[in-house]
């Protein structure tokens, strides 16, 4: 097995410390006094935004943009880009979940880009960005703080896919477990299953290396240990879960993913399913589909979670109260979903080749199953 990825790209600085996020603006102003801070409504309502701004250096000129909610879209990105270009920031920072991070990351990456966001979403070559990006995640799930990827939906076409560039990598990541306190249980569950899915898929990916396998397996072990306990209210395990999510992000960034994400993007866009929930429901089916293609790795995963890996994924969904948004619904636009799934880079990295018939069968399994996991 290859030891290292062809190109290894990591955040230059990652800080793991409770309470550190409240002082992040001091780090941001090392890149200039003018900045854009992106966060969600819950961060503002909790009073944490005010606390963060109260700790900014006296010379800092910080303008705040509140993400409107939901999965990130090109329209939201365009709104943020217009806001940012009005204020000519030296840097962009994000404090929030995956949607907040992805939209802020894309803003920093495309702030001075000449073409429209839609053009880059359609595949135009992205120029390098010189705008520093700083991030503190408030959920343990997407791993977006450790990747060069921003996943966006074009609401006009219904297409959900990623844009990416090495210059999108965050300059400074803060893993502050205090930010997970107060996170709704349903978000803990869905985002945690997203992190677990990413750890498993990057481990099984065709692009896996010794390094990504090591990181991914550690992520699986950490998430397995901490997710149910954080879901139950155990604050002492928050840092463990946040670390697992971060390691999964590093692994996926260098190994790619698999059929779960190939399915989750088109299904999430069409059925308005949160990304983490879509991944959670797809995971047991994907593990069963891939089992014979990765016997050694499948056994290793099963050993870590102390039961059959596919059965474990199914049981974890039930334990966390996650119900399928697809089961019992009409499967509409199957051919288009299959085509989008097969075109996905994630599907191409799946350890077992996925044919149109395979993708269609997986879809029928998702839609024909019982409503409860």
C-alpha positions in Angstrom: 0.0 0.0 0.0 1.1 3.5 -0.8 2.3 5.2 2.5 1.5 8.9 1.7 -1.0 10.6 -0.7 0.6 12.1 -3.8 0.0 15.5 -2.2 -0.4 16.1 1.5 -2.2 19.3 2.4 -3.0 20.2 6.1 -4.1 23.3 8.0 -0.9 25.1 9.0 -2.2 25.4 12.6 -4.8 23.4 14.5 -5.5 24.3 18.1 -7.4 22.0 20.4 -8.5 23.8 23.6 -11.8 24.5 25.4 -12.6 28.2 25.3 -10.1 29.0 22.5 -12.7 30.1 20.0 -13.6 33.1 22.1 -10.1 34.5 21.3 -10.0 33.6 17.6 -10.2 37.2 16.3 -6.8 37.9 17.8 -5.4 35.2 15.5 -7.4 36.5 12.6 -6.0 40.1 12.9 -2.5 38.7 12.4 -3.6 38.7 8.7 -5.0 42.3 8.8 -7.5 44.4 10.7 -10.5 44.0 8.4 -12.5 40.8 8.4 -15.7 39.0 7.8 -17.1 36.6 10.4 -19.7 34.1 9.3 -21.8 32.3 11.8 -25.4 30.9 12.3 -28.4 32.2 14.1 -28.0 29.8 17.0 -24.4 31.1 17.7 -25.8 34.6 17.8 -28.8 33.7 20.0 -26.6 31.9 22.5 -24.7 35.1 23.2 -21.5 33.5 22.0 -21.2 35.9 19.1 -21.3 38.9 21.5 -18.7 37.2 23.7 -16.5 36.6 20.7 -16.8 40.2 19.4 -16.1 41.5 22.9 -12.7 39.8 22.7 -11.6 41.3 19.4 -8.6 43.6 19.4 -9.3 47.3 19.5 -8.1 47.9 16.0 -10.2 45.0 14.5 -12.9 46.0 12.0 -15.1 42.9 11.9 -18.4 42.6 9.9 -20.7 39.7 10.8 -22.8 37.8 8.3 -25.4 35.4 9.6 -26.0 32.3 7.6 -29.8 32.0 6.9 -29.9 28.3 7.5 -30.3 25.1 5.6 -27.8 23.4 3.2 -25.4 26.0 1.6 -26.5 27.2 -1.9 -25.0 29.3 -4.7 -27.5 32.0 -4.0 -26.3 32.2 -0.3 -22.7 32.3 -1.5 -23.5 35.1 -3.9 -25.2 37.1 -1.1 -22.1 36.6 1.1 -19.7 37.5 -1.7 -21.6 40.7 -2.3 -21.5 41.5 1.4 -17.8 40.7 1.6 -16.8 42.6 -1.5 -18.5 45.7 -0.1 -16.3 45.5 3.0 -13.0 44.5 1.3 -11.8 42.1 4.1 -8.3 40.9 4.7 -9.6 37.6 6.0 -12.7 35.5 6.4 -13.6 33.4 9.5 -16.3 30.9 10.2 -17.8 29.7 13.5 -20.5 27.2 12.8 -21.5 23.8 11.4 -20.8 22.4 8.0 -23.1 24.8 6.1 -21.6 27.8 7.7 -18.0 26.6 7.1 -18.6 25.6 3.5 -20.2 28.9 2.6 -17.5 31.0 4.4 -14.7 28.8 2.8 -16.1 29.4 -0.6 -16.4 33.1 0.0 -12.7 33.3 1.0 -11.8 31.1 -2.0 -13.7 33.1 -4.6 -13.6 36.6 -3.1 -11.4 37.9 -5.9 -12.3 35.3 -8.6 -13.4 36.9 -11.9 -16.2 34.5 -12.8 -19.6 33.8 -11.3 -19.9 31.2 -8.5 -22.2 29.2 -10.9 -19.4 29.0 -13.4 -17.0 27.4 -10.9 -19.8 25.1 -9.7 -20.2 24.0 -13.3 -16.5 23.1 -13.6 -14.6 26.3 -14.5 -11.0 26.3 -13.3 -10.7 28.1 -9.9 -7.9 30.5 -9.5 -5.8 30.5 -6.3 -7.0 32.6 -3.5 -4.8 34.8 -1.3 -7.6 35.4 1.3 -6.8 33.7 4.7 -9.6 31.5 6.1 -10.0 30.7 9.8 -12.5 28.3 11.3 -14.0 26.9 14.5 -16.6 24.2 14.1 -19.6 24.1 16.3 -20.7 20.6 15.3 -18.7 17.3 15.1 -19.6 16.0 11.7 -18.6 17.4 8.3 -14.8 17.7 8.9 -15.0 20.6 6.6 -12.6 22.5 8.8 -9.9 20.2 7.5 -10.7 20.0 3.8 -10.3 22.1 0.6 -13.9 21.3 -0.4 -17.1 23.3 -0.3 -20.3 21.5 -1.1 -23.0 23.8 -2.6 -26.4 23.4 -4.2 -27.5 25.2 -7.3 -31.2 25.7 -6.5 -32.1 26.5 -10.1 -30.8 23.3 -11.5 -31.1 21.1 -8.3 -27.5 20.0 -8.7 -25.5 19.5 -5.4 -21.8 19.1 -5.8 -18.4 20.4 -4.5 -16.0 23.0 -5.6 -12.4 22.7 -4.4 -8.9 24.3 -4.6 -5.8 23.9 -2.4 -6.0 27.5 -1.5 -9.3 26.9 0.2 -7.5 25.2 3.1 -8.0 26.9 6.4 -5.0 28.8 7.8 -6.0 28.2 11.4 -8.4 25.6 12.8 -9.8 25.8 16.4 -11.3 22.7 17.9 -13.1 24.1 20.9 -15.3 21.4 22.5 -17.2 24.1 24.4 -18.8 25.0 21.1 -20.6 21.7 21.1 -22.4 22.4 24.3 -26.1 23.1 23.6 -26.0 21.5 20.2 -29.5 19.9 19.6 -29.5 16.1 19.9 -30.8 15.6 16.4 -27.8 17.6 15.0 -25.4 15.7 17.2 -26.8 12.5 15.8 -26.9 13.4 12.1 -23.5 15.2 12.1 -21.9 12.5 14.1 -23.1 9.9 11.6 -21.7 12.0 8.8 -18.3 12.0 10.5 -18.6 8.2 11.0 -19.5 7.7 7.4 -16.6 9.8 6.2 -14.2 7.9 8.4 -15.4 4.5 7.0 -15.6 5.6 3.4 -12.2 7.1 3.4 -10.8 3.9 4.9 -12.4 1.8 2.3 -11.7 4.2 -0.6 -9.7 3.2 -3.7 -7.6 6.3 -2.9 -6.7 5.1 0.6 -3.0 5.2 1.7 -1.3 4.0 4.9 -1.7 7.5 6.3 -5.4 7.9 5.6 -6.1 4.4 6.8 -4.4 5.2 10.1 -6.3 8.5 10.5 -9.6 7.0 9.4 -9.4 4.0 11.8 -8.6 6.3 14.7 -11.5 8.4 13.7 -13.9 5.4 13.7 -12.7 4.3 17.1 -13.0 7.8 18.6 -16.5 8.4 17.1 -17.7 4.9 18.1 -16.6 5.7 21.7 -18.0 9.2 21.9 -21.0 9.7 19.7 -23.6 7.8 21.7 -22.3 9.4 24.9 -22.3 13.0 23.6 -25.8 12.3 22.2 -26.8 11.3 25.8 -25.5 14.6 27.2 -21.9 13.6 28.2 -19.9 16.8 27.8 -16.6 15.1 28.7 -16.7 13.2 25.4 -17.2 16.2 23.3 -13.5 16.8 22.6 -13.1 13.1 21.6 -16.0 13.4 19.1 -14.7 16.7 17.7 -11.2 15.1 17.2 -12.7 12.1 15.5 -14.6 14.3 13.1 -11.5 16.4 12.3 -9.4 13.3 11.6 -12.1 12.0 9.3 -11.9 15.3 7.5 -8.2 15.0 7.0 -8.6 11.4 5.8 -11.3 12.1 3.3 -9.5 15.1 2.0 -6.7 12.8 0.9 -8.5 9.5 0.1 -11.9 10.6 -1.2 -15.1 8.8 -0.2 -17.5 6.3 -1.7 -21.0 5.4 -2.8 -22.7 6.8 0.3 -21.7 10.4 -0.7 -22.4 9.6 -4.4 -26.0 8.9 -3.4 -26.4 11.4 -0.6 -25.7 14.5 -2.7 -28.5 14.0 -5.4 -30.9 12.5 -2.8 -30.3 15.4 -0.3 -30.9 18.0 -3.0 -34.1 16.4 -4.3 -35.7 15.3 -1.0 -34.4 18.2 1.1 -32.7 15.8 3.5 -30.0 17.1 5.7 -26.7 15.7 4.5 -25.7 13.9 7.7 -29.1 12.2 7.9 -28.9 11.1 4.2 -25.4 9.7 4.8 -26.5 7.9 8.0 -29.4 6.1 6.2 -27.3 5.2 3.2 -24.3 3.8 5.2 -25.7 0.4 6.2 -26.7 -0.4 2.6 -23.3 0.8 1.2 -21.4 -1.3 3.7 -23.4 -4.4 2.8 -22.8 -3.7 -0.9 -19.0 -3.3 -0.4 -18.5 -6.1 2.1 -17.1 -8.7 -0.4 -14.8 -6.2 -2.1 -13.0 -5.3 1.1 -13.1 -8.4 3.3 -10.0 -7.5 5.4 -11.0 -3.9 5.9 -14.6 -4.9 6.6 -13.4 -7.3 9.3 -11.2 -4.6 10.8 -14.1 -2.2 11.0 -16.3 -4.9 12.5 -13.6 -5.6 15.1 -13.4 -1.9 16.2 -17.2 -1.5 16.6 -17.5 -5.0 18.1 -20.2 -6.3 15.7 -20.8 -6.7 12.0 -20.1 -3.3 10.4 -23.3 -3.0 8.4 -25.5 -4.1 11.3 -23.6 -1.6 13.5 -24.4 1.3 11.2 -28.1 0.2 11.1 -28.2 -0.1 14.9 -26.5 3.2 15.5 -29.1 5.0 13.4 -31.8 3.4 15.6 -29.9 4.2 18.8 -29.7 7.9 17.8 -33.3 8.1 16.7 -32.5 8.7 13.0 -35.4 7.9 10.7 -35.2 7.5 6.9 -36.4 10.5 4.9 -36.7 8.2 1.9 -38.4 5.1 3.1 -42.0 4.8 1.8 -41.7 7.8 -0.5 -42.0 7.6 -4.3 -38.7 7.3 -6.0 -38.9 10.1 -8.6 -36.3 10.9 -11.3 -34.5 7.6 -10.8 -32.5 7.7 -14.0 -31.3 11.2 -13.3 -30.3 10.3 -9.7 -28.4 7.2 -11.0 -26.6 9.3 -13.6 -25.6 11.9 -11.0 -24.5 9.2 -8.6 -22.3 7.5 -11.2 -20.7 10.8 -12.3 -19.7 11.6 -8.7 -16.0 11.5 -7.8 -17.0 9.8 -4.5 -18.7 7.0 -6.4 -15.6 6.6 -8.6 -13.5 6.1 -5.4 -15.8 3.4 -4.1 -13.9 0.1 -3.5 -16.4 -1.9 -5.6 -17.3 -0.7 -9.1 -20.8 0.7 -9.2 -22.9 -0.1 -12.3 -26.2 1.7 -13.2 -28.0 -1.5 -12.0 -26.2 -1.4 -8.7 -27.1 2.3 -8.1 -30.7 1.6 -9.0 -30.8 -1.4 -6.6 -29.4 0.7 -3.7 -32.0 3.4 -4.4 -34.8 0.8 -4.3 -33.4 -0.5 -1.0 -33.6 3.0 0.4 -37.1 3.8 -0.8 -38.7 0.3 -0.3 -37.4 -0.2 3.3 -39.5 0.4 6.4 -39.8 4.0 7.6 -37.9 3.3 10.8 -34.2 2.3 10.6 
